Amino acid sequence: MPRSLPIPDQISDVTCPFCGLLCDDLVVGHDAGRLKVVANGCRLATAGFERPAAGAQARIAGRPATLKQAID
């Protein structure tokens, strides 16, 4: 059985994908299973990283689809 590695408290030099600047000096941590911008994040980075993750679901044109449909 593979052994899980511990998740670090913080990750440095994270690139932010939430605007065209692609700032690459963010520090991101986690708290109770949610991401948190710890340093160097603007309001867009903070809002984007700290937004609750939606459930993983394949979609086509915004509508739920099966994984097979999405791959096809």
N, C-alpha and C positions, 0 to 999 in steps of 0.2 A: 504494500500500500504506500503511495507517495506521501511524503511528509510535507505538511504545510509550513511555509515560511511565515514568520511573524510580519505583520503589517507595520511599517514604520509610523511613528506619531505624526511626522511631517515629511513632505517631499519638496525639495527645492528645485528651482529652475524649471518650473512647470510653464508650458506655453498655454496662453489663454486663447481659445478659439472663438470668443464671443464678439469680436469686431475685426476689422481688417488690419489692425496694427500688429497683431500676434505677439504681444508682449511676452517675453520668455524668462522673466525673473520672478514669477509668483512663487510664494510659499503656500502650500495647501496642506491642511491637516484634516483630521476627522474627529468627530465627536458623536458618540451614540449612533454610529452607522451612517452619518451624514458628513459630507465634505464641508470644509470651512476654509475660507481664504484667510491666512494668518498674516501675510505681508505682501505689499506691493500690488494689491488689487484695486482696480477702480470700481465704480458702482456696477458696471456691466459684468465684470468678472465675478464680483461678489454675488450678484443676483443669479448669474448663470451657474456657478459652481455650487451655490447653496440651495438651489431649487431642488425640491424632492424629486428623486428619480421616479419616472413613470414605469409601470410594469413593462417588461420586454414583450413585445407583440409585433409580429410581422404585419406590415401594412402596404397596401397598394393604393395610391392616390388618397391617402388618409383613412382608408377603410380597412378594418381587420381582415387579414388573409392567413391562410395556412402557410407554413414554411415552404412547402412544395410549390404553392402558387407564387410566392415571392421569388423563389429561385428561378422558376420558369420565366 
